[in-house]
Amino acid sequence: LISIIIPAYNEEEVLGELKKRLQKVSERLSGYLFEFIIVENGSVDKSFRKLVNIRHDDNRFKILQLSRNFGCDGAIAAGLQFAKGRAAIIMNADLQDPPEIIPRFIKQWKAGFEIVYGVITKRKGVSLARKLFSRLFYLIIHNLTNKAIPENASDFRLMDKKVYKVVNRMNEGNKFLRGIIAWTGFKQIGISYTRPPRFAGKSKVNFITAFKIATNGIFSFSYFPLRIATALGLILAL
């Protein structure tokens, strides 16, 4: 059994295509069972209604509805609490994480890797400013964490059950999952892929949201900000 956890916020235009492509991938992987846990993250459109209809058509789809929007990592953390699979895969609903990559993840998992993460080599349909910001963020956090967080590693990834059980036991309320999963120390490997533009709709992540995620990651997984604060404190004391 493979659990696939997908946060969805105002994605009514994408959900039908998401369902079709997940079903096609599951047909290709006939030796596996799947559960698709879609976390409805406080949407204000018709996402929940569409998800209920998808569930009626295919009971492998399980819907978890949150009371409000808890952010992408909050929704993923909630979905992981309900996973039952021998491995769990995290992906976004907008199809920028292509479901067709999933067989490659599973192949590496069967080869003995306990974490298989996607590495974005090219971003399509993204502004130059966003590309530069992403590049700068990964460069900073990769070096400030002593290379614990790989460059250009996305949230799109597979985790063995032993890994996501460890993550579930961590009680942090403001989780930066990319960092937490890398920090667990299990055997991992990256899979390169080109990130396509979103299938439909608009991105829910603006510059301010992206900046908050970046600063959360840096402050959560680097001693550098603490050292800066300590140095400033000593200077002010003097």
C-alpha angles and dihedrals in degrees: 000000000000119000117209115197117199125178113210127190119174092336101140092132093055105040098083093053091043090056093049095049094046090051091051092051091049090052090054090051096055093160092067139067120220140205117191110206108193113189110209099211105203097295120184096199129069095285096116093049091050091048091053089053090049089051091052090053097045120017092200085081111087119191123212112187117200122208092235141349109297096176127258097287092045091054092047091049090052092049093049090059089066098043117119101173130117082240134016127214123202120205140153123252096229092078093241082120098062112222088213088075091064095087089057090053092050092048091057091044090054088050089062106270114133096197122037114181132185118245114205110222096171135014118211124199093018126122120250090244091055091048091051092047092051091048092050093047094052092045091052098043093042091056099036091054094049090253093302090131111054120231115262092003110156132205087254102104150123124240128191114237092254089058099049091044088059090048090050091055092057108098099201111138096203102048125187095196098189088059097041093050092048091045093058088077100222121149108282143176136184127235116205120225141157113247108226123209116273113280095235142337128036131299113262092206114089126179094271092052092047090049091052091050091049095049091045089055094047095046092044099050107029134069089205096093090049091051091050091050091048092049092049090048092053092047091051091046091052 
